[in-house]
Amino acid sequence: MDFAYDARTEELRERLLAFMDRHVYPAEAVLEAELADPARPVWDVPPIVAELQAEARKQGLWNLFLPDHPDHTDHPDRPDHPDHPDHPDRPGQGGAGLTNLQYAPLAEITGRSPQLAPPALNCAAPDTGNMELLAQFGSAEQRERWLRPLLDAEIRSAFAMTEPDVASSDATNIATRIERDGDEYVVTGRKWYITGAMNPRCRIFIVMGKTDPGAEPHRQQSMILVPRDTPGVTVRRGMKVFGYDDADHGGHAEVHFDGVRVPAGHLIGAEGSGFAIAQARLGPGRIHHCMRAIGIAERAVELMCRRTLDRVAFGRPLAEQGVVQDWIAESRVRIEQLRLLVLKTAWLMDTVGNRGAHAEIQAIKIATPRTVEWILDKAVQAHGAAGVSQDTPLAQLWAGNRTLRLADGPDEVHKRSLARRELKRHRAADR
């Protein structure tokens, strides 16, 4: 494994670091002021985001997350699979064409300012995962109608999977129904914590539901595209996360689908392929979250060091206190461990595919949010009351990072799966 930055990665890193220094960090105060403006509609994207996007596009820092040719796995439900009857000759989708290993250090940099940098580069969830899903599984018509405007940041999207009435950690529990009726599908169900759905520019939902409850458990689900303005779609309320509404990212909504009718051509892939498509979407999404979380940890250590060097207690700077030095040293060790594990995972995804890196993807999803939470906690502690206030980014970073232990599967589900994989390997060896 060679994790050295190649020439292209190094050039993009330098360009992105300069962009962060000249444009993103100075814009953080502007964002705060715009979000606090009582005249601004609460769910509208603050104007500073569009300004940063225009500058990022000029500098070629756009859609860095998406390779021109997405990872091909042996999945016959994919429209680009050689065995699929609708297999087209697909041109590049408009991504940067980077590998996971090339994108990892760039995503880490954007994580240092997670409210601004990812959307500025059009590399923010959930749109990234939705664009990857459409690029890999969408029909030519679906890609033209929805992927193209997403790539150009003309619209936003949402991924409607989690439900309030079932344990969504087990995706086979999904209760939303997608029923065929002639040339249409009828969607009925209730979703919540649907990220980005409060944003008025969110125009399309990718909805997961059951088309055949009597099928084998992992073939009951399908995914379908539901335009936001379809009759029967109701965005009921915005959900808060530890008191934050995340309005800068379009919030998290409870959404009801009451007999929503969409054309049959809005189905993504084939009936029964929804669970497999969800897994394909969530794998890259998990590593992107972990990449950015390392950047959050680096920002936290930087703030902790500056704070403890400036503050004096009991006759000497806090930075000279043994307990503080222990926090800083432990933070550095843990960040380096995480980075190596994430880079190994990215390398495996590039060389053996997402399935071959499944165990490592689970490992980073377990380790990264938990470790970054520990580092943020020590940074908050070093800041005292300021650490839980709105005067530093630490409290909001902590709240956002804590949700990662639930998003894309809770820790316990990943541990269960990883343990089963490990036990299976040893059982096979014993036999």
C-alpha positions in Angstrom: 0.0 0.0 0.0 1.4 3.4 -1.0 -0.5 6.4 0.4 1.8 9.0 -1.0 -0.1 11.8 -2.7 0.3 11.7 -6.5 0.9 14.8 -8.5 -2.8 15.5 -9.2 -3.8 15.0 -5.6 -1.0 17.3 -4.4 -2.0 20.0 -6.8 -5.6 19.8 -5.8 -4.7 19.8 -2.1 -2.7 23.0 -2.6 -5.5 24.6 -4.5 -8.1 23.6 -1.9 -6.0 24.7 1.0 -5.7 28.1 -0.6 -9.4 28.2 -1.3 -10.1 27.4 2.4 -7.8 30.2 3.6 -8.9 32.8 1.2 -12.6 32.1 1.0 -14.1 29.5 3.3 -12.7 30.4 6.7 -13.4 34.1 6.3 -17.0 33.2 5.2 -17.7 31.4 8.5 -18.6 34.7 10.2 -20.7 35.7 7.2 -22.6 32.4 7.4 -23.3 32.9 11.0 -24.6 36.4 10.4 -26.8 35.3 7.5 -28.3 32.4 9.5 -29.1 34.9 12.3 -30.8 37.4 10.0 -34.5 37.5 11.0 -35.5 38.5 7.5 -34.1 35.3 5.9 -36.6 32.5 5.3 -35.4 29.9 7.8 -34.8 27.1 5.4 -33.3 29.0 2.5 -29.7 28.4 1.7 -27.6 31.3 2.9 -26.4 33.5 0.0 -22.7 33.0 1.0 -23.0 29.3 -0.2 -23.8 30.3 -3.7 -20.9 32.8 -3.7 -18.5 30.1 -2.6 -19.8 27.7 -5.2 -19.2 30.2 -8.0 -15.7 30.6 -6.9 -15.1 26.9 -6.4 -16.3 26.2 -10.0 -14.0 28.9 -11.3 -11.1 27.2 -9.6 -12.0 23.7 -10.8 -12.9 22.5 -7.3 -16.2 20.9 -8.2 -17.8 17.5 -7.8 -14.5 16.1 -6.6 -16.2 13.1 -4.9 -17.6 11.6 -8.2 -15.4 9.5 -10.6 -16.3 9.7 -14.2 -16.7 5.9 -14.2 -18.3 4.7 -11.0 -17.2 1.4 -9.4 -18.6 -1.5 -11.4 -19.9 -4.4 -9.2 -21.5 -7.5 -10.4 -25.1 -6.4 -10.0 -27.4 -7.3 -12.9 -30.0 -4.7 -11.7 -27.6 -1.9 -12.7 -28.5 -0.3 -16.0 -24.8 -0.1 -16.8 -24.2 -3.8 -16.1 -23.4 -5.7 -19.4 -26.3 -8.1 -18.8 -28.9 -5.4 -18.3 -31.2 -5.0 -21.3 -30.9 -1.2 -21.1 -27.1 -1.1 -20.9 -26.1 2.2 -22.6 -22.7 3.6 -23.8 -22.2 5.9 -20.8 -20.0 9.0 -21.1 -18.4 10.4 -18.0 -20.9 11.8 -15.5 -19.2 15.1 -14.8 -17.2 14.1 -11.8 -13.6 14.9 -11.2 -12.5 11.3 -12.0 -10.6 10.9 -8.7 -10.1 7.6 -6.9 -11.1 7.2 -3.3 -7.4 7.4 -2.3 -7.1 10.7 -4.2 -10.3 12.1 -2.8 -9.6 11.2 0.9 -7.2 14.0 1.7 -9.4 16.5 -0.1 -12.5 15.5 1.8 -10.5 15.7 5.1 -9.7 19.3 4.3 -13.4 20.2 3.7 -14.2 18.6 7.1 -12.4 21.4 8.8 -15.4 23.7 7.9 -18.2 21.2 7.4 -21.0 23.8 7.2 -19.4 25.6 4.2 -16.7 23.7 2.4 -18.6 20.5 1.3 -21.6 22.4 -0.2 -19.2 25.0 -1.7 -17.6 22.2 -3.7 -20.9 20.4 -4.4 -19.6 17.6 -2.2 -22.2 17.6 0.6 -24.4 14.8 1.8 -27.0 13.7 1.0 -26.5 14.9 -2.6 -23.2 13.1 -3.0 -24.7 9.7 -2.2 -27.8 10.5 -4.4 -25.6 11.5 -7.3 -23.5 8.4 -7.0 -26.7 6.3 -6.8 -28.1 7.9 -10.0 -24.8 7.6 -11.8 -24.5 3.9 -11.0 -28.1 2.7 -11.1 -30.2 5.4 -12.8 -31.6 5.0 -16.3 -30.4 7.4 -19.0 -33.6 9.4 -18.6 -33.3 9.5 -14.8 -29.7 10.7 -15.1 -30.6 13.4 -17.6 -33.5 14.7 -15.6 -32.1 14.6 -12.1 -28.4 13.9 -12.1 -27.4 16.6 -14.4 -29.0 19.5 -12.4 -27.6 18.0 -9.2 -24.1 18.0 -10.7 -24.6 21.6 -11.5 -26.1 22.4 -8.1 -29.2 23.7 -9.7 -31.3 21.6 -7.3 -31.0 19.6 -4.1 -32.2 16.1 -3.3 -33.0 13.9 -0.3 -32.7 10.2 0.5 -35.9 8.9 2.3 -35.1 5.7 4.0 -35.4 6.1 7.8 -38.8 5.7 9.4 -40.1 6.7 12.9 -42.3 3.6 13.4 -39.8 0.8 12.8 -36.2 0.0 13.9 -34.6 1.4 10.7 -31.2 0.0 11.8 -32.6 -3.2 10.1 -33.6 -2.0 6.6 -35.8 -5.0 6.1 -38.2 -3.5 8.6 -39.0 -0.6 6.2 -42.8 -0.3 6.2 -43.4 2.2 3.3 -45.2 0.6 0.4 -44.5 1.0 -3.3 -47.3 -0.7 -5.1 -47.7 -1.1 -8.9 -50.9 0.2 -10.4 -50.8 0.0 -14.2 -48.2 2.4 -15.5 -47.7 4.0 -12.1 -46.4 3.2 -8.7 -48.3 4.3 -5.6 -46.1 5.3 -2.6 -47.5 5.3 0.9 -45.5 5.8 4.1 -43.9 8.0 6.7 -40.2 9.0 6.9 -38.2 11.2 9.2 -34.8 12.7 9.6 -34.7 13.1 5.9 -31.7 15.4 5.5 -32.1 18.4 3.2 -35.8 18.0 2.7 -36.7 21.3 4.3 -34.6 23.1 1.7 -37.0 24.7 -0.9 -34.5 23.8 -3.6 -34.9 20.1 -2.7 -36.8 18.9 -5.8 -36.4 15.1 -5.7 -36.7 12.3 -3.1 -35.2 8.9 -3.5 -37.6 6.8 -1.5 -37.0 3.3 -0.3 -40.1 1.1 0.3 -41.5 -2.4 -0.1 -42.8 -3.6 -3.5 -43.2 -7.2 -2.5 -43.6 -8.0 1.3 -43.8 -11.7 0.5 -40.4 -12.0 -1.1 -37.2 -13.1 0.4 -36.3 -10.4 3.1 -33.6 -8.7 1.1 -35.6 -8.6 -2.2 -38.7 -7.0 -0.8 -37.5 -3.4 -1.1 -37.2 -1.1 -4.1 -36.2 2.5 -4.7 -38.2 5.1 -6.6 -37.8 8.8 -7.6 -40.6 11.0 -6.2 -40.5 14.7 -7.2 -41.2 16.9 -4.2 -44.2 18.7 -5.9 -46.1 15.4 -6.5 -49.6 15.4 -5.0 -49.6 13.5 -1.7 -46.1 14.5 -0.6 -46.2 16.5 2.6 -43.1 17.8 4.4 -44.6 17.9 7.9 -41.8 19.5 10.1 -38.2 20.1 10.6 -36.4 17.8 13.1 -33.8 19.1 15.4 -30.5 17.5 16.3 -29.4 18.2 19.8 -31.3 21.5 19.5 -29.8 22.5 16.2 -32.0 22.8 13.2 -29.2 22.5 10.6 -30.9 25.1 8.5 -27.6 25.8 6.7 -27.8 22.2 5.2 -31.6 22.2 4.5 -32.6 20.7 7.8 -33.9 17.2 8.5 -37.6 16.6 7.8 -40.5 14.4 8.6 -42.1 13.6 5.3 -45.4 11.8 4.6 -46.3 10.0 1.3 -50.0 9.6 1.1 -51.0 7.6 -2.0 -48.3 9.4 -4.1 -48.5 8.4 -7.7 -45.4 8.5 -10.0 -44.7 6.9 -13.4 -43.4 3.4 -13.4 -40.3 4.7 -15.1 -39.3 6.4 -11.9 -38.3 3.1 -10.4 -34.5 2.9 -9.9 -33.2 -0.4 -11.2 -35.6 -3.4 -10.9 -38.2 -4.3 -8.3 -36.5 -6.0 -5.4 -33.1 -4.3 -5.9 -33.6 -1.6 -3.3 -31.7 -3.2 -0.5 -28.7 -3.9 -2.7 -28.8 -0.4 -4.1 -28.9 1.1 -0.6 -25.8 -0.9 0.4 -24.0 0.3 -2.7 -24.9 3.9 -1.8 -24.1 3.8 1.8 -20.6 2.3 1.5 -19.0 5.4 -0.2 -21.2 7.6 2.0 -19.7 6.1 5.1 -16.1 6.6 4.0 -16.9 10.2 2.9 -18.3 10.9 6.4 -15.2 9.5 8.0 -12.8 11.4 5.7 -14.5 14.7 6.7 -14.6 13.7 10.4 -10.8 13.5 10.4 -10.8 17.1 9.3 -13.1 18.0 12.1 -10.7 16.3 14.5 -7.8 18.3 13.1 -9.8 21.5 13.6 -10.6 20.6 17.2 -6.9 19.9 18.0 -5.9 23.2 16.5 -8.5 25.1 18.5 -7.5 23.2 21.7 -3.8 24.0 21.3 -4.5 27.7 20.6 -6.8 28.0 23.6 -4.5 26.2 26.0 -1.5 28.2 24.9 -3.4 31.5 25.5 -5.1 30.7 28.8 -3.3 30.8 32.2 -4.5 28.9 35.3 -2.7 28.3 38.6 0.2 30.4 37.4 1.0 28.8 34.1 -0.5 28.3 30.6 -3.1 25.5 30.4 -0.9 23.9 27.7 1.7 23.2 30.4 -0.7 21.2 32.5 -0.1 17.5 32.3 -3.7 16.5 31.7 -4.0 18.9 28.8 -0.8 17.6 27.3 -2.2 14.1 27.6 -5.3 15.2 25.7 -3.2 16.7 22.9 -0.9 13.8 22.6 -3.7 11.2 22.6 -5.6 13.2 20.0 -2.6 13.2 17.7 -2.1 9.5 18.0 -5.8 8.7 17.5 -6.0 11.0 14.4 -3.0 9.3 12.8 -4.5 5.9 13.5 -7.8 6.9 12.0 -6.2 8.4 8.9 -4.2 5.2 8.2 -7.3 3.1 8.5 -9.4 5.4 6.3 -6.6 5.5 3.7 -6.3 1.7 3.7 -10.1 1.5 3.2 -10.0 3.9 0.3 -7.1 2.0 -1.3 -9.0 -1.3 -1.0 -12.2 0.3 -2.5 -10.1 1.4 -5.4 -8.3 -1.9 -5.9 -10.8 -4.7 -4.9 -14.1 -2.8 -4.9 -16.5 -1.8 -2.2 -17.5 -5.4 -1.5 -13.8 -6.3 -1.0 -13.4 -3.4 1.5 -16.7 -4.2 3.4 -15.0 -5.1 6.7 -12.8 -2.0 6.6 -15.7 0.2 5.8 -17.5 -1.1 8.8 -14.3 -0.7 10.9 -13.9 3.0 10.0 -17.6 3.7 10.6 -17.2 2.3 14.1 -13.9 3.9 15.0 -14.0 7.3 13.4 -17.1 9.0 14.9 -16.4 7.6 18.3 -12.8 8.7 18.3 -13.6 12.2 16.9 -16.2 12.5 19.6 -13.5 11.9 22.2 -11.3 14.5 20.7 -14.1 17.1 20.4 -15.0 16.4 24.0 -11.4 17.2 25.1 -11.4 20.4 23.0 -14.7 21.5 24.6 -13.3 20.8 28.1 -10.2 22.9 27.3 -12.4 25.8 26.3 -14.5 25.7 29.4 -17.8 27.5 29.1 -16.8 28.8 25.6 -16.7 25.2 24.4 -20.4 24.7 24.8 -21.3 28.2 23.5 -22.0 29.6 20.1 -18.7 31.5 20.1 -16.7 28.5 18.9 -17.7 25.8 16.4 -17.1 23.0 18.9 -20.6 22.5 20.2 -22.1 22.2 16.8 -19.3 20.0 15.5 -19.8 17.7 18.5 -23.6 17.5 17.8 -23.1 16.8 14.1 -20.4 14.2 14.7 -22.4 12.4 17.4 -25.2 11.8 14.8 -22.7 9.8 12.7 -22.9 7.0 15.3 -26.5 6.6 14.1 -26.4 7.7 10.5 -25.8 5.1 7.8 -26.2 2.4 10.4 -25.6 2.6 14.2 -22.4 1.4 15.8 -24.0 -1.8 17.2 -25.2 -3.0 13.7 -21.7 -2.6 12.2 -20.1 -4.3 15.2 -22.6 -7.2 14.9 -21.8 -7.6 11.2 -18.1 -7.3 11.7 -18.1 -9.8 14.6 -20.1 -12.3 12.5 -17.6 -11.9 9.6 -14.7 -12.5 12.0 -16.3 -15.6 13.6 -17.2 -17.0 10.2 -13.6 -16.8 9.2 -12.5 -18.7 12.2 -15.2 -21.3 12.0 -14.1 -22.0 8.4 -10.5 -22.3 9.6 -11.6 -24.8 12.3 -13.4 -26.9 9.8 
